[in-house]
Amino acid sequence: MSKTIYAKIILVLTLAGLWLVSGIGSACAADMELSPDSTLEGILQRGELRIGLEVGYMPFEMIDKRSGLRQKAIQHGGFRRKGRQLSLMGFDIDMGIEMAAALGVKPVFVDTFWPSIIPALNLGRFDIIFGGMSVTEGRKKLVDFADPFMTVGQTVLLNAKHKESVKSYKDLNDAKFVVVSKPGTTGEEAVQRLISNATYETADTEIEGAMRVLAGSADAFVYDLPFNAVFRAMHPSDQLIFLDEPFTNEPIAWAVRKNDPDFLKWLNTFLAEIKQDGRFQKMHDKWFKNTDWFKYAR
């Protein structure tokens, strides 16, 4: 029996077991027959689950300083010279390892610039997008989303020189304020839609945008609550104010290529199972409630 056929049998049995346990529905042989062009079929054939993300979004995906790459240039694309994969850590990394294990394959994390991550998915450079992607109407025209696994919202990191005059994001709606976010994100959308009178500037990375506020070259950084909360905790300073009340409500979910019902069905079943058996909560608490990992993150 080939390794691929064996993996497919395990996948079928696992899906059937998950459906029966979780109560999602009954399973029959016809339900488990994979379409030849299903992403799942390709994953099993390769023996790899390729996951698209952009490294640097705390606490979802970060470079682990213990890898020895701290002072070396990192190239996007998931690999450094000689094909050695980055040593990563974070919520998404643990989730990817868990997901790949459920499929009986290896996880491969492909570091990709966020503004081009959906085109890269649709070109087949990886199988799924992680990275805390918010579900939006615009994105739903380009990709399909699994069931949301978390809800986030936009918050503000503010330079302390404005602590008396700026009490909420609404107070930034003036051209005298330089507000920064990252291209292609819902942070950028929120600035352009809700505080459009501000002077908007972009930062290539989350860290760069937040550091500009800390250094005083920007007045505010608008971004997702998880990242801003972690950045504030890792950079205690009287020059930084965290307006931590989210002013948007954004479900986040895994994104896949359109018209792939087999993969979506599997992902939703997998998510239901790990939430039911406690694995999801364990990963969540490790990265969102614990601070032990701070010293290792880059």
C-alpha positions as CSV (number, residue, x, y, z in Angstrom):
1,M,0.0,0.0,0.0
2,S,1.5,3.4,-1.0
3,K,2.0,6.1,1.6
4,T,-0.5,8.4,-0.1
5,I,-3.2,5.8,-0.1
6,Y,-2.5,5.0,3.5
7,A,-2.7,8.7,4.4
8,K,-6.0,9.1,2.6
9,I,-7.5,6.1,4.5
10,I,-6.4,7.7,7.8
11,L,-7.9,11.0,6.7
12,V,-11.2,9.4,5.8
13,L,-11.4,7.5,9.1
14,T,-10.4,10.6,11.1
15,L,-13.0,12.7,9.4
16,A,-15.6,10.1,10.1
17,G,-14.6,9.9,13.7
18,L,-14.6,13.6,14.1
19,W,-18.0,14.1,12.6
20,L,-19.5,11.4,14.8
21,V,-17.9,12.8,18.0
22,S,-18.7,16.5,17.3
23,G,-22.2,15.9,16.1
24,I,-21.6,17.9,12.9
25,G,-23.3,15.2,10.9
26,S,-23.2,11.6,9.7
27,A,-20.4,10.4,7.5
28,C,-20.6,8.0,4.6
29,A,-18.2,6.8,2.0
30,A,-19.5,9.2,-0.6
31,D,-18.9,12.2,1.7
32,M,-15.2,11.2,2.0
33,E,-14.4,10.8,-1.8
34,L,-12.0,13.6,-2.5
35,S,-12.2,15.5,-5.8
36,P,-9.1,15.1,-7.9
37,D,-8.5,18.9,-7.8
38,S,-9.1,19.2,-4.1
39,T,-6.3,20.8,-2.1
40,L,-6.5,17.9,0.2
41,E,-5.5,15.6,-2.6
42,G,-2.5,17.7,-3.4
43,I,-1.5,17.8,0.3
44,L,-1.6,14.1,0.7
45,Q,0.3,13.5,-2.6
46,R,3.1,15.9,-1.5
47,G,3.1,14.9,2.1
48,E,3.2,18.6,3.0
49,L,0.8,21.2,4.2
50,R,2.0,24.5,2.9
51,I,0.9,27.4,5.0
52,G,1.1,31.1,3.9
53,L,1.7,33.8,6.5
54,E,3.9,36.8,7.1
55,V,6.4,36.5,9.9
56,G,6.2,39.3,12.5
57,Y,2.6,39.4,13.5
58,M,2.8,38.8,17.3
59,P,1.7,36.5,18.8
60,F,0.7,34.5,15.7
61,E,4.1,34.1,13.9
62,M,7.5,35.2,15.0
63,I,11.1,34.3,14.5
64,D,12.5,32.4,17.5
65,K,15.7,34.1,18.6
66,R,17.0,30.7,19.8
67,S,17.3,29.6,16.2
68,G,20.5,31.6,15.8
69,L,19.1,33.7,13.0
70,R,18.8,36.9,15.1
71,Q,21.4,39.0,13.3
72,K,21.0,37.5,9.8
73,A,18.8,38.9,6.9
74,I,15.6,37.0,6.4
75,Q,14.2,36.5,2.9
76,H,10.5,36.3,2.3
77,G,9.4,33.0,0.7
78,G,9.8,30.7,3.8
79,F,13.4,29.7,3.2
80,R,16.9,31.1,3.7
81,R,20.0,30.3,1.7
82,K,20.6,26.6,1.1
83,G,16.9,26.0,1.6
84,R,16.9,26.0,5.4
85,Q,13.5,26.9,6.8
86,L,13.1,29.6,9.3
87,S,12.8,28.7,13.0
88,L,9.4,30.1,13.9
89,M,7.2,30.2,16.9
90,G,3.7,31.5,17.8
91,F,0.0,30.6,17.8
92,D,-0.2,29.9,14.1
93,I,3.0,27.8,14.2
94,D,1.6,25.5,16.9
95,M,-1.8,25.4,15.0
96,G,0.0,24.5,11.7
97,I,1.9,21.7,13.4
98,E,-1.4,20.4,14.9
99,M,-3.2,20.6,11.6
100,A,-0.5,18.9,9.6
101,A,-0.3,16.1,12.2
102,A,-4.0,15.5,11.8
103,L,-3.5,15.1,8.1
104,G,-0.4,12.9,8.6
105,V,1.9,15.3,6.7
106,K,4.7,17.8,7.4
107,P,3.9,21.6,7.9
108,V,5.8,24.0,5.7
109,F,5.4,27.7,6.6
110,V,5.8,30.1,3.6
111,D,6.7,33.6,4.6
112,T,4.9,36.0,2.2
113,F,4.4,39.8,2.0
114,W,0.9,40.4,3.3
115,P,-0.4,42.6,0.4
116,S,0.4,39.8,-2.1
117,I,-0.7,36.8,0.1
118,I,-4.1,36.2,-1.6
119,P,-2.7,36.3,-5.1
120,A,0.1,33.9,-3.9
121,L,-2.5,31.5,-2.6
122,N,-4.5,31.6,-5.8
123,L,-1.3,31.0,-7.8
124,G,-0.8,27.7,-5.8
125,R,2.3,28.8,-3.8
126,F,0.7,27.4,-0.7
127,D,-2.5,25.6,0.4
128,I,-4.0,27.9,3.1
129,I,-3.5,31.4,4.6
130,F,-3.0,31.7,8.3
131,G,-1.7,35.0,9.7
132,G,-4.9,36.1,11.5
133,M,-6.7,37.1,8.3
134,S,-9.9,39.1,9.0
135,V,-13.0,38.0,7.1
136,T,-14.2,40.9,4.9
137,E,-16.6,41.2,2.0
138,G,-13.8,42.2,-0.3
139,R,-11.7,39.2,0.6
140,K,-14.7,36.8,0.3
141,K,-14.8,37.6,-3.4
142,L,-11.2,36.2,-3.8
143,V,-11.0,33.4,-1.3
144,D,-13.3,31.1,0.8
145,F,-13.0,31.2,4.6
146,A,-13.4,28.4,7.1
147,D,-15.4,29.0,10.2
148,P,-14.0,31.9,12.2
149,F,-11.9,30.8,15.2
150,M,-11.4,34.2,16.9
151,T,-12.6,37.8,16.9
152,V,-10.2,40.8,17.0
153,G,-10.6,44.5,16.4
154,Q,-8.5,47.6,15.7
155,T,-6.9,49.5,18.5
156,V,-4.5,52.4,18.8
157,L,-0.9,52.8,20.0
158,L,-0.5,56.5,20.7
159,N,2.5,58.7,21.4
160,A,2.2,60.0,24.9
161,K,2.5,63.6,23.9
162,H,-1.2,63.4,22.8
163,K,-2.5,61.8,26.0
164,E,-4.5,64.8,27.0
165,S,-6.1,65.5,23.6
166,V,-6.6,62.0,22.1
167,K,-8.9,59.7,24.1
168,S,-10.2,57.6,21.3
169,Y,-9.5,56.9,17.6
170,K,-12.1,59.5,16.6
171,D,-9.9,62.2,18.0
172,L,-7.2,61.3,15.4
173,N,-9.5,62.4,12.5
174,D,-7.4,65.5,11.7
175,A,-4.7,66.1,9.2
176,K,-2.3,67.3,12.0
177,F,-2.0,63.7,13.2
178,V,0.3,61.2,11.4
179,V,-1.4,57.8,11.6
180,V,0.4,54.7,10.5
181,S,-0.8,51.2,9.6
182,K,0.3,48.4,7.3
183,P,-0.8,48.1,3.6
184,G,-3.3,45.5,2.7
185,T,-4.7,45.1,6.3
186,T,-7.9,45.9,8.0
187,G,-5.9,48.4,10.0
188,E,-5.3,50.4,6.8
189,E,-9.0,50.0,5.9
190,A,-10.1,51.3,9.3
191,V,-7.9,54.4,9.0
192,Q,-9.1,55.2,5.5
193,R,-12.7,54.6,6.4
194,L,-13.1,55.9,9.9
195,I,-10.4,58.6,10.4
196,S,-9.9,59.6,6.7
197,N,-8.9,63.2,7.6
198,A,-5.7,62.0,9.4
199,T,-2.4,62.1,7.5
200,Y,-2.0,58.4,6.7
201,E,1.4,56.8,6.2
202,T,2.3,53.1,5.7
203,A,4.8,50.9,7.4
204,D,6.2,47.7,5.8
205,T,5.9,45.7,9.0
206,E,3.9,45.9,12.2
207,I,7.0,46.4,14.3
208,E,8.1,49.3,12.1
209,G,4.8,51.0,12.5
210,A,4.6,50.6,16.3
211,M,8.3,51.7,16.7
212,R,7.6,54.9,14.8
213,V,5.0,55.8,17.4
214,L,7.4,54.9,20.2
215,A,10.2,57.1,18.6
216,G,7.8,60.0,18.0
217,S,8.0,60.1,14.2
218,A,4.3,59.1,14.0
219,D,1.4,60.0,16.3
220,A,-0.5,56.8,16.3
221,F,-0.4,53.2,15.0
222,V,-3.7,51.5,14.2
223,Y,-3.6,47.7,14.3
224,D,-5.2,44.5,15.6
225,L,-5.6,44.2,19.4
226,P,-3.4,41.1,19.8
227,F,-0.4,42.7,18.2
228,N,-0.7,46.1,19.9
229,A,-1.3,44.5,23.3
230,V,1.9,42.3,22.9
231,F,4.0,45.2,21.6
232,R,2.9,47.4,24.6
233,A,3.7,44.7,27.0
234,M,7.1,44.1,25.4
235,H,8.0,47.8,25.2
236,P,7.0,49.4,28.5
237,S,7.5,53.1,28.2
238,D,6.0,56.4,29.4
239,Q,6.1,57.5,25.8
240,L,3.5,55.0,24.7
241,I,-0.3,55.0,25.4
242,F,-2.4,52.0,24.5
243,L,-6.0,52.8,23.6
244,D,-7.1,49.2,24.0
245,E,-10.8,49.4,23.4
246,P,-11.3,47.8,19.9
247,F,-13.3,50.1,17.6
248,T,-14.0,47.4,14.9
249,N,-15.3,43.8,15.2
250,E,-13.4,41.4,13.0
251,P,-13.8,37.6,12.8
252,I,-10.6,35.9,11.7
253,A,-10.4,32.6,9.9
254,W,-8.2,30.4,7.6
255,A,-8.5,31.3,3.9
256,V,-8.4,28.8,1.0
257,R,-8.9,28.9,-2.7
258,K,-12.4,29.2,-3.9
259,N,-14.6,26.2,-4.7
260,D,-12.9,23.6,-2.6
261,P,-15.6,22.1,-0.5
262,D,-13.6,19.1,0.6
263,F,-10.9,21.3,2.2
264,L,-13.4,23.6,3.9
265,K,-15.3,20.7,5.3
266,W,-12.2,19.2,6.7
267,L,-11.0,22.5,8.2
268,N,-14.3,23.2,9.9
269,T,-14.4,19.6,11.3
270,F,-10.8,19.9,12.5
271,L,-11.6,23.3,14.2
272,A,-14.7,21.9,15.9
273,E,-12.7,19.0,17.3
274,I,-9.7,20.9,18.7
275,K,-12.1,23.4,20.3
276,Q,-14.1,20.5,21.8
277,D,-11.1,18.5,23.2
278,G,-9.3,21.6,24.6
279,R,-6.3,21.8,22.2
280,F,-7.4,25.2,20.9
281,Q,-7.8,26.7,24.3
282,K,-4.4,25.4,25.3
283,M,-2.7,27.0,22.3
284,H,-4.6,30.2,22.9
285,D,-3.6,30.5,26.5
286,K,0.0,29.7,25.7
287,W,0.4,32.7,23.3
288,F,-2.3,35.1,24.4
289,K,-2.2,34.8,28.2
290,N,1.3,33.7,28.9
291,T,4.4,36.1,28.7
292,D,7.1,33.5,29.0
293,W,7.8,33.6,25.3
294,F,8.4,37.3,25.1
295,K,12.2,37.0,25.6
296,Y,12.5,34.6,22.6
297,A,10.5,36.6,20.0
298,R,11.9,38.6,17.2
